């Protein structure tokens, strides 16, 4: 986005009051924009939840589109509860032990890539049930390299699952934030596990 947008309608993707920032989705489908708590100050006490409707101004910035002003806030309809999160076991780091077969280790729940396989649909077009996906938390996402790592909830090895912006876009996402919960499908590659699809949890 290169131009300033005035009085556009958007919905809150997520907002963390304790961190003071979040992201919104533009209703015209043109993308997402960064939302900082400083633009909420003129509105007084405002609670933003997923799906809250905003009328706002959006301007370009070196790190991408961001909200410059908010004109109105319409509370979101009650959201369906998320599936309960399984307790995450305390992670202990041990000295790395080279695997017997010389291949890099992989987190629990990530399947091996078969040597021979038939052509398949792109990951974004696969019909995958949420029950078949792995849940995790974004360890970090770098806007410069447009790549990041996910920590699976059910893994204690400390090996992150790699993903990049291409995978996010194929999955219908533009960006994710550090600490955001996601669900994903991953495979084991020569350099370690990598995501084929990423969705918000």
GULOMI-149656 format. One record per residue (C-alpha): x, y, z. Coordinates in nm, 4 decimals, always signed. Example, Ala and Ser with C-alpha at 12.3 -4.5 7.8 and 13.67 -1.06 7.14 Angstrom:
<nodes>
<node px="+1.2300" py="-0.4500" pz="+0.7800"/>
<node px="+1.3670" py="-0.1060" pz="+0.7140"/>
</nodes>
This chain:
<nodes>
<node px="+0.0000" py="+0.0000" pz="+0.0000"/>
<node px="+0.1479" py="+0.3332" pz="-0.1109"/>
<node px="-0.1405" py="+0.5738" pz="-0.0483"/>
<node px="-0.3091" py="+0.6978" pz="+0.2672"/>
<node px="-0.6600" py="+0.5574" pz="+0.3186"/>
<node px="-0.9273" py="+0.7681" pz="+0.4874"/>
<node px="-1.2354" py="+0.6408" pz="+0.6733"/>
<node px="-1.1852" py="+0.2771" pz="+0.5782"/>
<node px="-1.3720" py="-0.0051" pz="+0.7496"/>
<node px="-1.1687" py="-0.2826" pz="+0.9100"/>
<node px="-1.2025" py="-0.5591" pz="+1.1688"/>
<node px="-0.9640" py="-0.6357" pz="+1.4520"/>
<node px="-0.7606" py="-0.9507" pz="+1.3765"/>
<node px="-0.6134" py="-0.9481" pz="+1.7285"/>
<node px="-0.5082" py="-0.6909" pz="+1.9873"/>
<node px="-0.3005" py="-0.7496" pz="+2.3016"/>
<node px="-0.3645" py="-0.4703" pz="+2.5544"/>
<node px="-0.0723" py="-0.5820" pz="+2.7711"/>
<node px="+0.1674" py="-0.5417" pz="+2.4777"/>
<node px="-0.0012" py="-0.2336" pz="+2.3386"/>
<node px="-0.0375" py="-0.3412" pz="+1.9770"/>
<node px="-0.2254" py="-0.5647" pz="+1.7346"/>
<node px="-0.3380" py="-0.5995" pz="+1.3725"/>
<node px="-0.6553" py="-0.5232" pz="+1.1755"/>
<node px="-0.7910" py="-0.6672" pz="+0.8494"/>
<node px="-0.9124" py="-0.4174" pz="+0.5881"/>
<node px="-1.2689" py="-0.5001" pz="+0.4833"/>
<node px="-1.1928" py="-0.4506" pz="+0.1127"/>
<node px="-0.9545" py="-0.7471" pz="+0.1281"/>
<node px="-0.6471" py="-0.5386" pz="+0.0426"/>
<node px="-0.4493" py="-0.6654" pz="+0.3431"/>
<node px="-0.3745" py="-0.5935" pz="+0.7067"/>
<node px="-0.2432" py="-0.2979" pz="+0.9074"/>
<node px="-0.0529" py="-0.2558" pz="+1.2333"/>
<node px="-0.2477" py="-0.1044" pz="+1.5254"/>
<node px="-0.0645" py="+0.0698" pz="+1.8129"/>
<node px="-0.2228" py="+0.1655" pz="+2.1442"/>
<node px="-0.1320" py="+0.5333" pz="+2.0984"/>
<node px="-0.4126" py="+0.5784" pz="+1.8425"/>
<node px="-0.6642" py="+0.4530" pz="+2.1008"/>
<node px="-0.5780" py="+0.7240" pz="+2.3555"/>
<node px="-0.8199" py="+0.9885" pz="+2.2145"/>
<node px="-1.1070" py="+0.7367" pz="+2.2464"/>
<node px="-1.0696" py="+0.6858" pz="+2.6234"/>
<node px="-1.1454" py="+0.3417" pz="+2.7668"/>
<node px="-1.1857" py="+0.1076" pz="+2.4696"/>
<node px="-1.1711" py="-0.2727" pz="+2.4676"/>
<node px="-1.0746" py="-0.4346" pz="+2.1375"/>
<node px="-1.1467" py="-0.8005" pz="+2.0720"/>
<node px="-1.1257" py="-1.0138" pz="+1.7595"/>
<node px="-1.3933" py="-0.9022" pz="+1.5129"/>
<node px="-1.4374" py="-0.5498" pz="+1.6532"/>
<node px="-1.5292" py="-0.3190" pz="+1.3625"/>
<node px="-1.3301" py="+0.0026" pz="+1.3193"/>
<node px="-1.3616" py="+0.3035" pz="+1.0907"/>
<node px="-1.0095" py="+0.4416" pz="+1.0655"/>
<node px="-0.7335" py="+0.6065" pz="+0.8623"/>
<node px="-0.4448" py="+0.3889" pz="+0.7412"/>
<node px="-0.1079" py="+0.5219" pz="+0.6260"/>
<node px="+0.2014" py="+0.3536" pz="+0.4756"/>
<node px="+0.5162" py="+0.3105" pz="+0.6864"/>
<node px="+0.8602" py="+0.1484" pz="+0.6397"/>
<node px="+0.7308" py="-0.1676" pz="+0.8127"/>
<node px="+0.3977" py="-0.1764" pz="+0.6297"/>
<node px="+0.0505" py="-0.0188" pz="+0.6613"/>
<node px="-0.0451" py="+0.1102" pz="+1.0062"/>
<node px="-0.3491" py="+0.2771" pz="+1.1648"/>
<node px="-0.3077" py="+0.6555" pz="+1.2032"/>
<node px="-0.6470" py="+0.7413" pz="+1.3557"/>
<node px="-0.9701" py="+0.5705" pz="+1.4652"/>
<node px="-1.3053" py="+0.7412" pz="+1.4102"/>
<node px="-1.5507" py="+0.4808" pz="+1.5434"/>
<node px="-1.5529" py="+0.1440" pz="+1.7243"/>
<node px="-1.8311" py="-0.1170" pz="+1.6997"/>
<node px="-1.7996" py="-0.4134" pz="+1.9429"/>
<node px="-1.7726" py="-0.7599" pz="+1.7902"/>
<node px="-2.0412" py="-1.0258" pz="+1.8209"/>
<node px="-1.9641" py="-1.2952" pz="+2.0828"/>
<node px="-1.7029" py="-1.5333" pz="+1.9423"/>
<node px="-1.7150" py="-1.9114" pz="+1.9618"/>
<node px="-1.4778" py="-2.0484" pz="+2.2277"/>
<node px="-1.1419" py="-2.1863" pz="+2.1078"/>
<node px="-1.0512" py="-2.5494" pz="+2.1746"/>
<node px="-0.8758" py="-2.5883" pz="+2.5113"/>
<node px="-0.4986" py="-2.5644" pz="+2.4930"/>
<node px="-0.3110" py="-2.8667" pz="+2.6166"/>
<node px="-0.0662" py="-2.7953" pz="+2.9002"/>
<node px="+0.2785" py="-2.7295" pz="+2.7638"/>
<node px="+0.5444" py="-2.9401" pz="+2.9304"/>
<node px="+0.8416" py="-2.7572" pz="+3.0722"/>
<node px="+1.1186" py="-2.7649" pz="+2.8172"/>
<node px="+1.4665" py="-2.8753" pz="+2.9170"/>
<node px="+1.7560" py="-2.8300" pz="+2.6812"/>
<node px="+2.0039" py="-3.1134" pz="+2.6552"/>
<node px="+2.3288" py="-3.1414" pz="+2.4645"/>
<node px="+2.2642" py="-3.2145" pz="+2.0989"/>
<node px="+2.3368" py="-3.5761" pz="+2.0047"/>
<node px="+2.4022" py="-3.6480" pz="+1.6354"/>
<node px="+2.1419" py="-3.8896" pz="+1.4983"/>
<node px="+2.2591" py="-4.2343" pz="+1.3968"/>
<node px="+2.1529" py="-4.1944" pz="+1.0334"/>
<node px="+2.3132" py="-3.8509" pz="+0.9933"/>
<node px="+1.9778" py="-3.6784" pz="+0.9244"/>
<node px="+1.8687" py="-3.3704" pz="+1.1254"/>
<node px="+1.6361" py="-3.4404" pz="+1.4172"/>
<node px="+1.2722" py="-3.3415" pz="+1.3872"/>
<node px="+1.0087" py="-3.2330" pz="+1.6441"/>
<node px="+0.7492" py="-3.4803" pz="+1.7591"/>
<node px="+0.4417" py="-3.4870" pz="+1.5340"/>
<node px="+0.6267" py="-3.3809" pz="+1.2144"/>
<node px="+0.6165" py="-3.6523" pz="+0.9508"/>
<node px="+0.9008" py="-3.7552" pz="+0.7241"/>
<node px="+0.8874" py="-3.6500" pz="+0.3582"/>
<node px="+0.8588" py="-3.9678" pz="+0.1483"/>
<node px="+1.1298" py="-4.0187" pz="-0.1134"/>
<node px="+0.8722" py="-4.0783" pz="-0.3840"/>
<node px="+0.5375" py="-3.9087" pz="-0.3891"/>
<node px="+0.2748" py="-3.8158" pz="-0.6424"/>
<node px="+0.1993" py="-3.4567" pz="-0.7369"/>
<node px="-0.0396" py="-3.2887" pz="-0.4986"/>
<node px="-0.2395" py="-2.9711" pz="-0.4693"/>
<node px="-0.0703" py="-2.6606" pz="-0.3243"/>
<node px="-0.0975" py="-2.6635" pz="+0.0597"/>
<node px="-0.3471" py="-2.3754" pz="+0.0596"/>
<node px="-0.5883" py="-2.5852" pz="-0.1513"/>
<node px="-0.5671" py="-2.9018" pz="+0.0593"/>
<node px="-0.8775" py="-3.0010" pz="+0.2547"/>
<node px="-0.7255" py="-3.0530" pz="+0.6002"/>
<node px="-0.9251" py="-3.1035" pz="+0.9197"/>
<node px="-0.8163" py="-2.8947" pz="+1.2244"/>
<node px="-0.7848" py="-3.2290" pz="+1.4071"/>
<node px="-0.5013" py="-3.3259" pz="+1.1682"/>
<node px="-0.3047" py="-3.0046" pz="+1.2292"/>
<node px="-0.0379" py="-2.9324" pz="+1.4931"/>
<node px="-0.0808" py="-2.6461" pz="+1.7400"/>
<node px="+0.2066" py="-2.4169" pz="+1.8304"/>
<node px="+0.3212" py="-2.0641" pz="+1.9157"/>
<node px="+0.5169" py="-1.8261" pz="+1.6936"/>
<node px="+0.8649" py="-1.7965" pz="+1.8490"/>
<node px="+0.9551" py="-1.5055" pz="+1.6205"/>
<node px="+0.8716" py="-1.3547" pz="+1.2816"/>
<node px="+1.1203" py="-1.1227" pz="+1.1082"/>
<node px="+0.9701" py="-0.8623" pz="+0.8721"/>
<node px="+1.3047" py="-0.8085" pz="+0.6968"/>
<node px="+1.3709" py="-1.1741" pz="+0.6112"/>
<node px="+0.9942" py="-1.2465" pz="+0.5961"/>
<node px="+1.0450" py="-1.5750" pz="+0.7760"/>
<node px="+1.0023" py="-1.7170" pz="+1.1255"/>
<node px="+0.9885" py="-2.0163" pz="+1.3588"/>
<node px="+0.7020" py="-2.1933" pz="+1.5364"/>
<node px="+0.7351" py="-2.3840" pz="+1.8659"/>
<node px="+0.4965" py="-2.6867" pz="+1.8577"/>
<node px="+0.3034" py="-2.7270" pz="+2.1845"/>
<node px="+0.3620" py="-3.1027" pz="+2.1953"/>
<node px="+0.7382" py="-3.0880" pz="+2.1339"/>
<node px="+1.0176" py="-3.0833" pz="+2.3919"/>
<node px="+1.3173" py="-3.0927" pz="+2.1565"/>
<node px="+1.3402" py="-2.7142" pz="+2.1166"/>
<node px="+1.3610" py="-2.7458" pz="+1.7377"/>
<node px="+1.1436" py="-2.4809" pz="+1.5736"/>
<node px="+0.9396" py="-2.5293" pz="+1.2557"/>
<node px="+1.0448" py="-2.2876" pz="+0.9790"/>
<node px="+0.7944" py="-2.0870" pz="+0.7720"/>
<node px="+0.8068" py="-1.7867" pz="+0.5404"/>
<node px="+0.5721" py="-1.5253" pz="+0.3995"/>
<node px="+0.4983" py="-1.7362" pz="+0.0918"/>
<node px="+0.3424" py="-2.0013" pz="+0.3159"/>
<node px="+0.1489" py="-1.7334" pz="+0.5070"/>
<node px="+0.0073" py="-1.5875" pz="+0.1853"/>
<node px="-0.0860" py="-1.9305" pz="+0.0497"/>
<node px="-0.2705" py="-1.9831" pz="+0.3795"/>
<node px="-0.4583" py="-1.6513" pz="+0.3529"/>
<node px="-0.2441" py="-1.4611" pz="+0.6079"/>
<node px="-0.0297" py="-1.1523" pz="+0.5577"/>
<node px="+0.1681" py="-1.1471" pz="+0.8837"/>
<node px="+0.1835" py="-1.3104" pz="+1.2292"/>
<node px="+0.3224" py="-1.1727" pz="+1.5546"/>
<node px="+0.5657" py="-1.3113" pz="+1.8085"/>
<node px="+0.3784" py="-1.5146" pz="+2.0699"/>
<node px="+0.0706" py="-1.5690" pz="+1.8503"/>
<node px="-0.0917" py="-1.9149" pz="+1.8676"/>
<node px="-0.1257" py="-2.0980" pz="+1.5350"/>
<node px="-0.1987" py="-2.4413" pz="+1.3936"/>
<node px="+0.0004" py="-2.5830" pz="+1.1069"/>
<node px="+0.0972" py="-2.8742" pz="+0.8840"/>
<node px="+0.4700" py="-2.9451" pz="+0.8542"/>
<node px="+0.7112" py="-3.1868" pz="+0.6922"/>
<node px="+1.0724" py="-3.2790" pz="+0.7559"/>
<node px="+1.3225" py="-3.1467" pz="+0.5023"/>
<node px="+1.6980" py="-3.1802" pz="+0.4634"/>
<node px="+1.7591" py="-2.8706" pz="+0.6811"/>
<node px="+1.4893" py="-2.9440" pz="+0.9377"/>
<node px="+1.1102" py="-2.9197" pz="+0.9682"/>
<node px="+0.9224" py="-2.6641" pz="+0.7588"/>
<node px="+0.5559" py="-2.5603" pz="+0.7489"/>
<node px="+0.3361" py="-2.6281" pz="+0.4468"/>
<node px="+0.0373" py="-2.4408" pz="+0.5849"/>
<node px="-0.0200" py="-2.2023" pz="+0.8780"/>
<node px="-0.3526" py="-2.0853" pz="+1.0271"/>
<node px="-0.4470" py="-1.8835" pz="+1.3337"/>
<node px="-0.5428" py="-2.1095" pz="+1.6255"/>
</nodes>
